[in-house]
Amino acid sequence: MARRIYYRIFDDGKNFISGEEWEEIHSLQRWYNLEFIWTGGKINLRRFVIFPNYELEGAVPPKIREEFSKLERTGLSEEEIVNKLESRGLIIVKRGGYEDGMLGSGITRVADNEFNAFLVLDFLIKVSRIAPTATIEVFDEGSFVKTHSICLSDGDAMVRGNNPSQEALESLKSTRKIFSVVNPDKYDGHPEFSDRVNDFNELSMDERAKVVEDWNWLGNESKSNFDFNGDDFWGFDLNQKIRHLYFIQEEEK
């Protein structure tokens, strides 16, 4: 499986995002997805996941998209549109996105494109400022987030738990680098991700071995994508965009 970045906001009674904040987040997400080139998958923070109600005659995806667009042009919010379509029986709604028990959640497949990983976290930091009363939990299967998991709240970043090791923790505290520095020029013309190798059976044994050996295009060991010690020598430094960095150690049970 290609490397993914997961993000979620728990519906725990503490987190809150207003309808106006969701609309601003939705607009920001649309801008990011249109403005930049995505080679694996786009940002997809979802408040609702919608399914056609096939038990109702005519409730097919083209009809639902048409109705959604029509209501959107009237100036209704996403929540108002979803509620209207649900009340008419056209759709079945899963609230909270892809995960249960959430206000919103999403997944972006970035594979070995570290600039796309940078963009996802850049977006999420801005979301945390738009909705300051919500905490976003993030998990990177690769190494752009140096601790893999992190929480974002009102522009602050928090590392929770007893990982990384004490040595790595002291290094992170001294450098204040929780995100890798990324040189965007490396990703100009980066190929789109594909989990298929065309005409694999027609390749020679040496060619097959080279394809299998170069497995890091999946992105799971992304440290090798950087120039030195998990960073590029020059590039965008997302660490400068966070307000505060906190390390919260959890007591061992």
C-alpha positions as CSV (number, residue, x, y, z in Angstrom):
1,M,0.0,0.0,0.0
2,A,1.2,3.5,-0.8
3,R,2.0,5.8,2.1
4,R,-0.9,7.9,3.4
5,I,-1.5,10.7,5.8
6,Y,-4.5,10.4,8.0
7,Y,-6.3,13.2,9.8
8,R,-9.3,13.3,12.1
9,I,-11.2,15.4,14.6
10,F,-12.8,13.5,17.4
11,D,-16.5,14.1,18.3
12,D,-15.7,14.0,22.0
13,G,-17.7,16.9,23.3
14,K,-14.6,19.0,23.6
15,N,-14.0,19.7,19.9
16,F,-16.3,22.1,18.2
17,I,-16.4,23.6,14.6
18,S,-19.1,26.0,13.6
19,G,-20.9,25.9,10.3
20,E,-19.2,29.1,9.2
21,E,-15.8,27.5,10.0
22,W,-16.6,24.4,8.0
23,E,-17.5,26.5,5.0
24,E,-14.2,28.4,5.3
25,I,-12.3,25.0,5.6
26,H,-14.2,23.7,2.6
27,S,-13.2,26.7,0.5
28,L,-9.6,26.5,1.6
29,Q,-9.5,22.8,0.7
30,R,-10.9,23.4,-2.7
31,W,-8.2,26.1,-3.3
32,Y,-5.4,23.7,-2.3
33,N,-6.7,20.9,-4.5
34,L,-7.0,23.2,-7.5
35,E,-3.9,25.3,-7.0
36,F,-1.3,22.5,-6.7
37,I,-0.4,19.3,-8.5
38,W,-1.2,16.2,-6.6
39,T,0.4,12.9,-7.8
40,G,-1.2,10.4,-5.4
41,G,-4.4,11.9,-4.0
42,K,-5.9,15.2,-3.0
43,I,-6.8,16.7,0.4
44,N,-10.0,15.1,1.5
45,L,-11.1,16.3,5.0
46,R,-14.8,15.3,5.0
47,R,-17.6,16.3,7.3
48,F,-20.0,14.1,5.4
49,V,-19.7,11.0,3.3
50,I,-22.8,10.7,1.0
51,F,-24.2,7.5,-0.5
52,P,-27.1,7.3,-3.0
53,N,-30.3,5.8,-1.6
54,Y,-30.8,3.2,-4.3
55,E,-34.0,2.1,-2.7
56,L,-35.6,5.3,-4.0
57,E,-36.2,5.4,-7.7
58,G,-34.1,7.9,-9.5
59,A,-31.6,8.4,-6.6
60,V,-28.6,7.8,-8.8
61,P,-25.2,9.7,-8.6
62,P,-25.8,12.0,-11.6
63,K,-29.2,13.1,-10.3
64,I,-27.7,13.7,-6.8
65,R,-24.8,15.7,-8.2
66,E,-27.2,17.8,-10.2
67,E,-29.4,18.5,-7.2
68,F,-26.4,19.3,-5.1
69,S,-25.1,21.8,-7.6
70,K,-28.5,23.4,-8.0
71,L,-28.9,23.9,-4.2
72,E,-25.3,25.1,-4.0
73,R,-26.0,27.9,-6.5
74,T,-28.8,29.2,-4.2
75,G,-26.1,30.0,-1.6
76,L,-27.0,27.1,0.8
77,S,-24.2,25.7,3.0
78,E,-22.9,22.1,2.6
79,E,-24.7,21.2,5.8
80,E,-28.0,22.7,4.6
81,I,-27.8,20.9,1.2
82,V,-27.0,17.6,2.8
83,N,-29.9,17.9,5.2
84,K,-32.3,18.8,2.4
85,L,-31.2,15.9,0.2
86,E,-31.4,13.5,3.2
87,S,-34.9,14.7,4.1
88,R,-36.0,14.0,0.6
89,G,-34.6,10.5,0.8
90,L,-32.2,10.9,-2.0
91,I,-29.0,10.1,0.1
92,I,-27.8,8.2,3.0
93,V,-25.3,10.2,5.1
94,K,-22.4,9.1,7.2
95,R,-21.4,12.1,9.4
96,G,-17.9,12.6,10.6
97,G,-16.2,11.5,7.3
98,Y,-14.6,8.1,6.9
99,E,-14.1,7.2,10.6
100,D,-16.8,6.6,13.2
101,G,-17.0,9.0,16.2
102,M,-15.6,12.0,14.4
103,L,-16.6,15.5,13.6
104,G,-14.5,15.1,10.4
105,S,-11.8,12.9,9.0
106,G,-9.8,12.2,5.9
107,I,-7.0,10.5,4.1
108,T,-4.5,11.7,1.5
109,R,-2.3,9.3,-0.4
110,V,1.1,11.0,-1.0
111,A,3.4,8.0,-1.6
112,D,6.9,9.4,-2.1
113,N,5.9,13.0,-2.9
114,E,7.2,15.0,0.1
115,F,6.0,18.3,-1.3
116,N,2.4,16.9,-1.3
117,A,3.0,15.8,2.3
118,F,4.1,19.4,3.1
119,L,0.9,20.8,1.5
120,V,-1.3,18.5,3.5
121,L,0.2,19.6,6.8
122,D,0.3,23.2,5.7
123,F,-3.4,23.0,5.0
124,L,-4.1,21.3,8.4
125,I,-2.2,23.9,10.3
126,K,-4.4,26.6,8.7
127,V,-7.5,24.6,9.5
128,S,-6.4,24.5,13.2
129,R,-6.3,28.3,13.1
130,I,-9.7,28.6,11.4
131,A,-11.3,26.3,14.0
132,P,-9.3,27.0,17.2
133,T,-11.7,25.0,19.4
134,A,-10.9,21.7,17.6
135,T,-7.8,19.5,17.9
136,I,-6.7,17.7,14.7
137,E,-4.9,14.4,15.1
138,V,-2.5,13.5,12.2
139,F,-0.6,10.4,11.4
140,D,2.0,10.2,8.6
141,E,3.0,6.7,7.5
142,G,6.2,8.3,6.1
143,S,8.7,10.6,7.7
144,F,7.7,14.2,6.8
145,V,6.2,14.3,10.3
146,K,9.3,13.3,12.1
147,T,7.4,11.6,15.0
148,H,4.8,10.2,12.5
149,S,1.9,11.4,14.7
150,I,1.1,14.9,15.9
151,C,-1.8,17.0,17.2
152,L,-2.6,20.5,15.9
153,S,-4.7,23.0,17.8
154,D,-5.0,26.8,17.0
155,G,-1.6,26.8,15.2
156,D,0.1,24.8,18.0
157,A,1.7,21.4,17.5
158,M,1.7,18.7,20.2
159,V,3.6,15.5,20.3
160,R,2.0,13.0,22.7
161,G,3.1,9.7,24.1
162,N,6.5,8.2,25.1
163,N,7.8,7.9,21.5
164,P,10.1,9.0,20.1
165,S,13.1,7.7,22.1
166,Q,14.6,10.0,24.8
167,E,17.6,10.7,22.5
168,A,15.4,11.6,19.6
169,L,13.1,13.6,21.9
170,E,16.0,15.8,23.1
171,S,17.1,16.3,19.5
172,L,13.7,17.5,18.5
173,K,13.4,19.8,21.5
174,S,16.8,21.4,20.6
175,T,16.1,21.8,16.9
176,R,12.4,22.5,17.2
177,K,12.0,20.6,13.9
178,I,9.0,18.4,13.9
179,F,8.5,18.6,10.1
180,S,11.1,17.9,7.4
181,V,12.4,20.8,5.3
182,V,11.3,20.1,1.7
183,N,12.8,21.4,-1.5
184,P,9.8,21.8,-3.9
185,D,12.0,21.8,-7.0
186,K,12.6,18.1,-6.5
187,Y,8.9,17.4,-7.3
188,D,8.5,19.4,-10.5
189,G,7.3,16.9,-13.0
190,H,7.0,14.2,-10.4
191,P,5.2,11.2,-11.9
192,E,1.7,10.4,-10.8
193,F,1.5,7.4,-8.4
194,S,0.5,4.1,-9.9
195,D,0.6,0.7,-8.1
196,R,0.8,-1.1,-11.5
197,V,3.9,-1.9,-13.6
198,N,2.9,-2.0,-17.3
199,D,4.0,-5.1,-19.2
200,F,5.8,-6.5,-16.2
201,N,5.7,-10.0,-17.6
202,E,7.5,-8.8,-20.7
203,L,10.4,-7.4,-18.7
204,S,13.7,-9.3,-18.4
205,M,14.7,-10.7,-15.1
206,D,17.2,-7.9,-14.5
207,E,14.5,-5.3,-15.3
208,R,12.0,-7.0,-12.9
209,A,14.6,-7.1,-10.2
210,K,15.3,-3.3,-10.6
211,V,11.5,-2.5,-10.4
212,V,11.1,-4.6,-7.2
213,E,14.3,-3.3,-5.6
214,D,13.2,0.3,-6.1
215,W,10.2,-0.1,-3.8
216,N,10.5,3.3,-2.1
217,W,8.1,4.9,-4.6
218,L,5.5,3.7,-2.2
219,G,6.8,6.3,0.2
220,N,6.8,4.4,3.5
221,E,10.6,4.9,4.1
222,S,10.6,8.5,3.0
223,K,13.7,9.5,4.9
224,S,15.7,8.5,1.8
225,N,13.9,11.2,-0.1
226,F,15.7,13.9,1.8
227,D,19.3,15.2,1.4
228,F,20.6,14.7,4.9
229,N,19.2,13.5,8.3
230,G,15.6,13.8,7.3
231,D,15.8,17.2,5.7
232,D,16.6,18.9,2.4
233,F,19.5,21.3,2.4
234,W,17.1,24.1,1.1
235,G,13.4,24.3,0.9
236,F,10.1,25.1,2.7
237,D,10.2,24.9,6.5
238,L,6.8,24.3,7.9
239,N,8.3,24.4,11.5
240,Q,8.3,28.2,11.1
241,K,4.5,28.3,10.7
242,I,3.6,26.7,14.0
243,R,3.1,29.0,17.0
244,H,4.3,26.7,19.8
245,L,5.6,23.1,19.9
246,Y,4.7,21.0,23.0
247,F,6.0,17.6,24.1
248,I,3.4,15.9,26.3
249,Q,4.8,12.8,28.0
250,E,2.2,10.2,29.1
251,E,2.6,8.3,32.3
252,E,3.3,4.6,31.9
253,K,0.6,2.4,33.4
